[in-house]
Amino acid sequence: VLADQRLAGLNFTGSTDTFQSLWLRMAQNISHYKSYPRIVGETGGKEYVFMHASAGVAETAVAIVRAGYEYQGQKCSACSRVYAPRSKWHALKTTLLSMINKIKVGTVMDFSNFINAVIDERAFGKIMGYIDKANASEYTEIIAGGSGDKSKGYYIEPTLIVTKDPSFITMEEEIFGPVVTVYIYDDRAYESTLELCDQTSPYGLIGSIFANDRTAVALAEKKLSNTAGNFYINDKPSGAVVGQQPFGGSRASGTNDKAGSYLNLARWTTIRTIKENFSPPTDFRYSFMDAAYPYQQVARVEWCQVEDMPDMVRLEQENQFKAVFAAGVVFCYDP
């Protein structure tokens, strides 16, 4: 399909690596196509919840649990990294652990199960690989979950990791599983930690700020403007409603063409502009060509007074200056 000269466009949802490989193949065929194909892509993400010291604990914890563990974290909008202020960490930790302990893991046939199986054995192995790295690192501690069982289905416990390293692999890479990593920052380093959040991941899909201080919210919105095509304030970073919250992000997360809105539809149209002149001209000359020439060449001017300037301007070379005669005042200027 990508080699067909009639290819008009690609609308892709999937992994970043696959999207980049498709784009590369299309670029290699660019001289072969009849027109430039439209490319729209929605790929991965490394979604975050950023908690300010003014935020409520319960609502922040609910957002983390829902966004991080719903659908077993197998959605591009899943929260997988959290930035928590040290002053609120103890209360947030206690609340998170209480909620996680209540989560049931099991078959989709039982609606009381909050977490079900991941998609296949390959996904199971990849997710458990990230958990193994956290287990082996001196910079991380698994405080909830951390186990998996593939004896009957591919089930992984909701896992919560605390890291001292804000660049640890589970803070940077998309996991696509029920794994959330928390980095605890000093309350006084709020602004610099916002900048850290911006620089940590190559993605730019979704993020959220939890704060009751409106100044803190405004600063976060400014500092994190490139981290999320969909930015949430005091809400979980997932669950965009089609038709109400157009969805999409930039950076490595895609082309940000906002699925679920007219913006995406416009990408698939070819816009024409049509002009009809009901009084076409009959003379090739323009009207200004018949006007008097506004400049008069001065052969030699020894002195002239420049308006609004106290100093006299000496003109030492012929044709160096032109004089414009308007309302009887001579203006001298360098061409």
Sine and cosine of phi, psi and omega as CSV:
sin_phi,cos_phi,sin_psi,cos_psi,sin_omega,cos_omega
0.00,0.00,-0.69,0.72,-0.06,-1.00
-0.93,0.38,-0.30,0.96,0.01,-1.00
-1.00,-0.04,-0.14,0.99,-0.03,-1.00
-0.96,0.28,0.76,-0.65,-0.05,-1.00
-0.91,0.41,-0.27,0.96,0.00,-1.00
-1.00,0.03,0.01,1.00,-0.03,-1.00
-0.82,0.57,0.84,-0.54,-0.06,-1.00
-0.97,-0.23,-0.40,0.91,-0.03,-1.00
-0.01,-1.00,0.21,-0.98,0.03,-1.00
-0.73,-0.69,0.84,-0.54,0.08,-1.00
-0.90,-0.43,0.95,-0.31,-0.22,-0.98
-0.84,-0.54,0.65,-0.76,0.20,-0.98
-0.73,-0.68,0.84,-0.54,-0.04,-1.00
0.21,-0.98,-0.46,-0.89,-0.08,-1.00
-0.98,0.22,0.41,-0.91,0.02,-1.00
-0.90,0.45,-0.68,0.73,-0.02,-1.00
-0.88,0.48,-0.69,0.73,-0.01,-1.00
-0.91,0.41,-0.67,0.74,0.00,-1.00
-0.89,0.46,-0.68,0.73,0.00,-1.00
-0.91,0.42,-0.60,0.80,0.02,-1.00
-0.93,0.37,-0.60,0.80,0.04,-1.00
-0.93,0.37,-0.67,0.74,0.01,-1.00
-0.88,0.47,-0.66,0.75,0.00,-1.00
-0.89,0.46,-0.69,0.73,0.02,-1.00
-0.90,0.43,-0.62,0.79,0.05,-1.00
-0.92,0.40,-0.62,0.78,0.02,-1.00
-0.90,0.44,-0.59,0.81,0.01,-1.00
-0.93,0.36,-0.37,0.93,0.00,-1.00
-0.98,-0.22,0.15,0.99,-0.20,-0.98
-0.85,0.53,-0.59,0.81,-0.02,-1.00
-0.96,0.26,-0.18,0.98,-0.05,-1.00
-1.00,-0.01,-0.40,0.92,-0.09,-1.00
-0.97,0.23,0.48,-0.88,0.06,-1.00
-0.95,0.30,-0.49,0.87,0.06,-1.00
-0.57,-0.82,0.24,-0.97,0.02,-1.00
-0.96,0.28,0.88,-0.47,-0.02,-1.00
-0.91,0.41,0.62,-0.78,0.13,-0.99
-0.97,0.23,0.65,-0.76,0.00,-1.00
-0.80,-0.60,0.87,-0.50,0.06,-1.00
-0.81,-0.59,0.78,-0.63,-0.03,-1.00
-0.64,-0.77,0.66,-0.75,0.12,-0.99
-0.81,-0.59,0.92,-0.39,-0.15,-0.99
-0.89,-0.45,-0.80,-0.60,-0.14,-0.99
-1.00,-0.03,-0.11,-0.99,0.01,-1.00
-0.26,-0.97,0.33,-0.94,0.09,-1.00
-0.74,-0.67,0.97,0.25,-0.17,-0.99
-0.95,0.30,0.49,-0.87,-0.09,-1.00
-0.71,-0.71,0.39,-0.92,0.25,-0.97
-0.87,-0.48,0.85,-0.53,0.01,-1.00
-0.94,-0.34,0.87,-0.49,-0.05,-1.00
-0.97,-0.23,0.79,-0.61,0.10,-0.99
-1.00,-0.06,0.34,-0.94,-0.03,-1.00
-0.89,0.45,-0.35,0.94,-0.01,-1.00
-1.00,0.04,-0.04,1.00,-0.09,-1.00
-0.97,0.23,0.44,-0.90,0.11,-0.99
-0.98,0.22,0.60,-0.80,-0.07,-1.00
-0.97,0.26,-0.74,0.67,-0.09,-1.00
-0.87,0.49,-0.73,0.69,-0.04,-1.00
-0.93,0.37,-0.55,0.83,0.05,-1.00
-0.92,0.39,-0.68,0.73,-0.01,-1.00
-0.90,0.44,-0.67,0.74,0.03,-1.00
-0.88,0.48,-0.68,0.73,0.01,-1.00
-0.88,0.48,-0.66,0.75,0.00,-1.00
-0.91,0.41,-0.71,0.70,-0.04,-1.00
-0.92,0.39,-0.72,0.70,-0.01,-1.00
-0.92,0.39,-0.74,0.67,-0.05,-1.00
-0.96,0.30,-0.49,0.87,-0.06,-1.00
-1.00,0.06,-0.52,0.86,-0.16,-0.99
-0.89,-0.46,-0.23,0.97,0.11,-0.99
-0.86,0.51,0.58,-0.81,-0.01,-1.00
0.82,0.58,0.46,0.89,0.01,-1.00
0.86,0.51,0.41,0.91,-0.03,-1.00
0.96,0.29,0.18,0.98,-0.05,-1.00
-1.00,-0.04,0.87,0.50,0.07,-1.00
-0.48,-0.88,0.53,-0.85,-0.07,-1.00
-0.91,0.41,-0.32,0.95,-0.02,-1.00
-1.00,-0.09,0.17,0.99,-0.04,-1.00
-0.93,0.37,0.71,-0.70,0.09,-1.00
-0.96,0.26,0.81,-0.59,0.01,-1.00
-0.76,-0.65,-0.01,1.00,0.09,-1.00
-0.62,-0.79,0.59,-0.81,-0.06,-1.00
-0.72,-0.70,0.66,-0.75,0.10,-0.99
-0.91,-0.42,0.90,-0.43,-0.09,-1.00
-0.86,-0.51,0.70,-0.72,0.04,-1.00
-0.95,0.30,0.59,-0.81,-0.07,-1.00
-0.85,0.52,-0.58,0.81,-0.05,-1.00
-0.91,0.40,-0.39,0.92,-0.03,-1.00
-0.95,-0.32,-0.04,1.00,-0.14,-0.99
-0.90,0.44,-0.69,0.73,-0.04,-1.00
-0.86,0.51,-0.73,0.69,-0.01,-1.00
-0.92,0.39,-0.65,0.76,0.02,-1.00
-0.91,0.41,-0.68,0.73,0.02,-1.00
-0.87,0.50,-0.74,0.67,-0.01,-1.00
-0.86,0.51,-0.69,0.72,-0.02,-1.00
-0.93,0.37,-0.68,0.73,0.02,-1.00
-0.88,0.47,-0.72,0.69,-0.02,-1.00
-0.89,0.45,-0.61,0.79,0.04,-1.00
-0.89,0.45,-0.67,0.74,0.01,-1.00
-0.93,0.36,-0.70,0.71,-0.03,-1.00
-0.88,0.47,-0.61,0.79,0.01,-1.00
-0.90,0.43,-0.34,0.94,0.00,-1.00
-1.00,-0.02,-0.15,0.99,-0.04,-1.00
-0.96,0.28,0.76,-0.65,0.07,-1.00
-0.99,-0.16,0.65,-0.76,0.01,-1.00
-0.91,-0.42,0.78,-0.62,0.01,-1.00
0.13,-0.99,-0.27,-0.96,-0.10,-0.99
-0.90,0.44,0.47,-0.88,0.04,-1.00
-0.94,0.34,-0.25,0.97,0.00,-1.00
-0.93,0.36,-0.37,0.93,0.03,-1.00
-0.97,-0.24,0.95,-0.30,-0.09,-1.00
-0.93,0.38,-0.19,0.98,0.04,-1.00
-0.99,0.17,-0.17,0.99,0.03,-1.00
-0.99,0.17,0.85,-0.53,0.00,-1.00
-0.99,0.15,-0.50,0.87,0.00,-1.00
-0.85,-0.53,0.71,-0.71,0.04,-1.00
-0.90,-0.44,-0.22,-0.97,-0.03,-1.00
-0.97,0.25,0.50,-0.86,0.15,-0.99
-0.97,0.24,0.19,-0.98,-0.28,-0.96
-0.90,0.44,-0.66,0.75,-0.05,-1.00
-0.33,-0.95,-0.01,-1.00,-0.06,-1.00
-0.92,0.39,-0.58,0.82,0.02,-1.00
-0.88,0.48,-0.71,0.71,0.03,-1.00
-0.90,0.43,-0.66,0.75,0.02,-1.00
-0.84,0.54,-0.74,0.67,-0.02,-1.00
-0.90,0.43,-0.64,0.77,0.00,-1.00
-0.91,0.42,-0.71,0.71,-0.03,-1.00
-0.91,0.41,-0.71,0.71,0.02,-1.00
-0.90,0.44,-0.46,0.89,0.06,-1.00
-0.89,0.45,-0.64,0.76,0.06,-1.00
-0.91,0.41,-0.64,0.76,0.03,-1.00
-0.90,0.44,-0.65,0.76,0.04,-1.00
-0.88,0.47,-0.63,0.77,0.03,-1.00
-0.90,0.44,-0.62,0.78,0.04,-1.00
-0.92,0.39,-0.62,0.78,0.03,-1.00
-0.90,0.45,-0.56,0.83,-0.09,-1.00
-1.00,0.05,-0.20,0.98,-0.10,-0.99
-1.00,0.02,0.60,-0.80,0.06,-1.00
-0.98,0.18,-0.18,0.98,-0.06,-1.00
-0.99,-0.14,-0.03,1.00,-0.06,-1.00
-0.77,-0.64,0.38,-0.93,0.08,-1.00
-0.63,-0.78,0.79,-0.62,0.07,-1.00
-1.00,0.03,0.90,-0.43,-0.08,-1.00
-0.96,-0.27,-0.07,1.00,0.09,-1.00
-0.41,-0.91,0.60,-0.80,0.04,-1.00
0.93,0.36,-0.61,-0.79,0.02,-1.00
0.98,-0.21,-0.03,1.00,-0.04,-1.00
-0.88,-0.47,0.39,-0.92,0.04,-1.00
-0.65,-0.76,0.37,-0.93,-0.01,-1.00
-0.60,-0.80,0.87,-0.49,0.01,-1.00
-0.90,-0.44,0.36,0.93,0.01,-1.00
-0.93,0.36,-0.52,0.85,0.02,-1.00
-0.52,-0.86,1.00,0.09,-0.16,-0.99
1.00,-0.04,0.17,-0.99,-0.07,-1.00
-0.91,-0.41,1.00,0.06,-0.10,-0.99
-0.96,-0.27,0.71,-0.70,0.04,-1.00
-0.77,-0.63,0.73,-0.69,0.00,-1.00
-0.92,0.39,0.52,-0.85,0.12,-0.99
-0.88,0.47,0.86,-0.52,-0.16,-0.99
-0.92,-0.40,0.74,-0.68,0.02,-1.00
-0.85,-0.53,0.84,-0.54,-0.05,-1.00
-0.90,-0.44,0.63,-0.78,0.13,-0.99
-0.92,-0.39,0.76,-0.64,-0.03,-1.00
-0.82,-0.57,0.55,-0.84,0.12,-0.99
-1.00,-0.03,-0.21,0.98,-0.04,-1.00
-0.96,-0.28,0.95,-0.32,-0.03,-1.00
-0.93,0.38,-0.18,0.98,0.04,-1.00
-0.95,-0.31,0.29,0.96,0.04,-1.00
-0.88,0.48,0.47,-0.88,-0.14,-0.99
-0.82,0.57,-0.57,0.82,-0.01,-1.00
-0.98,0.21,-0.12,0.99,0.11,-0.99
-1.00,-0.05,-0.27,0.96,-0.12,-0.99
-0.94,-0.34,-0.65,0.76,-0.14,-0.99
-0.99,-0.13,0.55,-0.83,0.06,-1.00
-0.95,0.33,0.77,-0.64,-0.06,-1.00
-0.98,-0.20,-0.63,0.78,-0.01,-1.00
0.89,0.46,0.73,0.69,0.02,-1.00
-0.36,-0.93,0.06,-1.00,-0.07,-1.00
-0.98,0.18,0.87,0.49,-0.05,-1.00
-0.77,-0.64,0.84,-0.54,0.00,-1.00
-0.83,-0.56,0.72,-0.70,0.01,-1.00
-0.89,-0.45,0.71,-0.71,-0.04,-1.00
-0.93,-0.37,0.74,-0.67,0.14,-0.99
-0.92,-0.40,0.79,-0.61,-0.05,-1.00
-0.99,-0.15,0.83,-0.56,-0.04,-1.00
-0.91,-0.42,0.39,-0.92,0.06,-1.00
-0.94,0.34,0.72,-0.69,-0.03,-1.00
-0.81,0.59,-0.57,0.82,-0.04,-1.00
-0.96,0.28,-0.24,0.97,-0.05,-1.00
-0.98,-0.21,0.50,0.87,-0.05,-1.00
-0.84,0.54,-0.78,0.62,-0.07,-1.00
-0.91,0.41,-0.70,0.71,-0.01,-1.00
-0.93,0.38,-0.48,0.88,0.05,-1.00
-0.96,0.27,-0.52,0.85,0.14,-0.99
-0.87,0.49,-0.68,0.73,0.03,-1.00
-0.91,0.41,-0.60,0.80,0.06,-1.00
-0.89,0.46,-0.69,0.73,0.03,-1.00
-0.86,0.52,-0.67,0.75,0.00,-1.00
-0.89,0.45,-0.58,0.81,-0.12,-0.99
-1.00,-0.04,-0.17,0.99,-0.17,-0.99
-0.97,0.25,-0.65,0.76,-0.13,-0.99
-0.89,-0.46,0.53,-0.85,0.05,-1.00
-0.97,0.22,-0.14,0.99,-0.08,-1.00
-1.00,0.04,0.21,-0.98,0.01,-1.00
-0.43,-0.90,0.78,0.63,-0.09,-1.00
-1.00,-0.08,-0.93,0.37,-0.11,-0.99
-0.64,-0.77,0.53,-0.85,0.10,-0.99
-0.35,-0.94,0.27,-0.96,0.03,-1.00
-0.59,-0.81,0.51,-0.86,0.07,-1.00
-0.89,-0.45,0.72,-0.69,0.10,-1.00
-0.92,-0.39,0.89,-0.45,-0.01,-1.00
-0.25,-0.97,0.55,-0.84,0.12,-0.99
-0.98,-0.22,-0.19,0.98,0.07,-1.00
-1.00,0.09,0.92,-0.39,-0.07,-1.00
-0.92,0.39,-0.46,0.89,0.08,-1.00
-0.91,0.41,-0.64,0.77,0.04,-1.00
-0.91,0.41,-0.62,0.79,0.04,-1.00
-0.89,0.45,-0.71,0.70,-0.02,-1.00
-0.89,0.45,-0.64,0.77,0.02,-1.00
-0.91,0.40,-0.67,0.74,0.02,-1.00
-0.89,0.45,-0.68,0.73,0.00,-1.00
-0.87,0.49,-0.60,0.80,-0.01,-1.00
-0.96,0.27,-0.76,0.65,-0.07,-1.00
-0.94,0.35,-0.48,0.88,-0.08,-1.00
-0.97,-0.25,0.32,0.95,-0.10,-0.99
-0.88,0.48,-0.47,0.88,-0.02,-1.00
-0.99,-0.13,0.01,1.00,-0.06,-1.00
-1.00,-0.02,-0.24,0.97,-0.13,-0.99
-0.46,-0.89,0.85,-0.53,0.14,-0.99
-0.95,0.31,-0.46,0.89,0.13,-0.99
-0.87,-0.49,0.91,-0.40,-0.08,-1.00
-0.91,-0.43,0.78,-0.63,-0.08,-1.00
-0.92,-0.40,0.64,-0.77,0.05,-1.00
-0.91,-0.41,0.89,-0.47,-0.03,-1.00
0.83,0.56,0.67,0.74,0.07,-1.00
-0.46,-0.89,0.38,-0.93,-0.02,-1.00
-0.93,0.36,0.54,-0.84,-0.06,-1.00
-0.99,0.10,0.79,0.61,0.02,-1.00
-0.29,-0.96,0.22,-0.98,0.07,-1.00
0.99,0.10,0.58,0.81,0.04,-1.00
-0.88,0.48,0.72,-0.70,-0.02,-1.00
-1.00,0.00,0.85,-0.52,-0.01,-1.00
-0.87,0.49,0.73,-0.68,-0.02,-1.00
1.00,-0.01,-0.29,0.96,0.01,-1.00
-0.90,-0.44,-0.60,0.80,-0.01,-1.00
-0.79,-0.62,1.00,0.10,0.02,-1.00
-0.78,0.63,0.69,-0.72,-0.23,-0.97
-0.93,-0.38,0.68,-0.73,0.11,-0.99
0.40,-0.92,0.41,-0.91,0.01,-1.00
-0.66,-0.75,0.12,-0.99,-0.03,-1.00
-0.91,-0.42,-0.50,-0.87,-0.16,-0.99
0.79,0.62,-0.70,-0.72,-0.03,-1.00
-0.98,0.19,0.04,1.00,-0.03,-1.00
-1.00,0.04,-0.13,0.99,0.04,-1.00
0.67,-0.74,-0.23,-0.97,-0.08,-1.00
-1.00,-0.05,-0.05,1.00,0.07,-1.00
0.82,0.57,0.73,0.68,0.02,-1.00
-1.00,-0.04,0.17,0.98,0.19,-0.98
0.83,0.56,0.97,0.25,0.12,-0.99
-0.86,0.51,0.59,-0.81,0.00,-1.00
1.00,0.04,0.29,0.96,0.02,-1.00
-0.57,-0.82,0.20,-0.98,0.03,-1.00
-0.90,0.43,-0.38,0.92,0.00,-1.00
-0.87,0.49,-0.64,0.77,0.02,-1.00
-0.94,0.33,-0.65,0.76,0.01,-1.00
-0.87,0.50,-0.63,0.77,-0.03,-1.00
-0.89,0.45,-0.44,0.90,0.01,-1.00
-0.92,0.40,-0.34,0.94,-0.08,-1.00
-0.97,-0.25,0.24,0.97,0.05,-1.00
-0.92,-0.40,0.46,-0.89,0.11,-0.99
-0.96,-0.30,0.92,-0.39,-0.13,-0.99
-1.00,0.04,0.76,-0.65,0.06,-1.00
-0.92,-0.39,0.59,-0.81,0.13,-0.99
-0.91,-0.41,0.82,-0.57,-0.05,-1.00
-0.88,-0.47,0.77,-0.64,0.02,-1.00
-0.84,-0.54,0.69,-0.72,0.11,-0.99
-0.79,-0.61,0.78,-0.63,-0.01,-1.00
-0.98,-0.20,0.87,-0.49,-0.02,-1.00
-1.00,0.00,-0.08,1.00,0.03,-1.00
-0.58,-0.81,0.95,0.33,-0.06,-1.00
-0.93,0.38,0.54,-0.84,-0.03,-1.00
-0.94,0.35,0.44,-0.90,0.02,-1.00
-0.88,-0.47,0.03,1.00,0.03,-1.00
-0.76,-0.65,0.75,-0.66,-0.06,-1.00
-0.95,0.32,-0.36,0.93,-0.02,-1.00
-0.97,0.25,0.51,-0.86,0.07,-1.00
-1.00,-0.03,0.45,-0.89,-0.09,-1.00
-0.86,0.51,-0.57,0.82,-0.05,-1.00
-0.93,0.37,-0.29,0.96,-0.04,-1.00
-0.93,0.36,-0.31,0.95,0.02,-1.00
-1.00,-0.03,-0.08,1.00,-0.02,-1.00
-0.97,0.23,0.37,-0.93,0.02,-1.00
-0.91,0.41,0.63,-0.78,0.02,-1.00
-0.91,0.40,0.85,-0.52,-0.17,-0.99
-0.97,0.23,-0.21,0.98,-0.07,-1.00
-0.94,-0.34,0.64,-0.77,0.08,-1.00
-0.87,-0.49,0.82,-0.57,-0.01,-1.00
-0.95,0.32,0.76,-0.65,0.05,-1.00
-0.98,-0.21,0.85,-0.53,-0.05,-1.00
-0.91,0.42,-0.74,0.67,0.01,-1.00
-0.41,-0.91,0.79,-0.62,0.05,-1.00
-0.81,-0.58,0.85,-0.53,-0.02,-1.00
-0.98,0.19,-0.73,0.68,-0.03,-1.00
-0.59,-0.81,0.49,-0.87,0.15,-0.99
-0.46,-0.89,0.50,-0.87,0.02,-1.00
-1.00,-0.07,0.85,-0.53,0.03,-1.00
-1.00,-0.02,0.81,-0.59,-0.06,-1.00
-0.86,0.51,0.65,-0.76,0.02,-1.00
0.93,0.36,0.18,0.98,0.06,-1.00
-0.83,-0.56,0.79,-0.62,-0.08,-1.00
-0.96,0.27,-0.42,0.91,-0.09,-1.00
-1.00,0.04,0.49,-0.87,0.10,-0.99
-0.99,0.13,0.62,-0.78,-0.01,-1.00
-0.96,-0.27,0.85,-0.53,-0.01,-1.00
-1.00,-0.03,0.76,-0.65,0.03,-1.00
-0.96,-0.27,0.94,-0.33,-0.17,-0.99
-0.99,-0.11,-0.36,0.93,-0.04,-1.00
-0.84,-0.54,0.61,-0.79,0.04,-1.00
-0.91,0.42,0.58,-0.82,0.03,-1.00
0.91,0.42,0.16,0.99,0.03,-1.00
-0.97,0.25,-0.51,0.86,-0.02,-1.00
-0.83,-0.56,0.43,-0.90,0.14,-0.99
-0.90,-0.43,0.50,-0.86,0.01,-1.00
-0.89,-0.45,0.75,-0.67,0.05,-1.00
-0.97,-0.26,0.84,-0.55,-0.01,-1.00
-1.00,-0.08,0.94,-0.35,0.02,-1.00
-0.63,-0.78,0.82,-0.57,0.01,-1.00
0.81,0.58,0.51,0.86,0.08,-1.00
0.98,0.22,0.12,0.99,-0.01,-1.00
-0.94,-0.33,0.73,-0.69,0.03,-1.00
-1.00,-0.03,0.85,-0.52,0.09,-1.00
-0.96,-0.26,0.80,-0.60,0.04,-1.00
-0.95,-0.32,0.72,-0.69,0.01,-1.00
-0.52,-0.86,0.41,-0.91,0.01,-1.00
-1.00,0.06,0.81,-0.58,-0.03,-1.00
-0.97,0.25,0.00,0.00,0.00,0.00
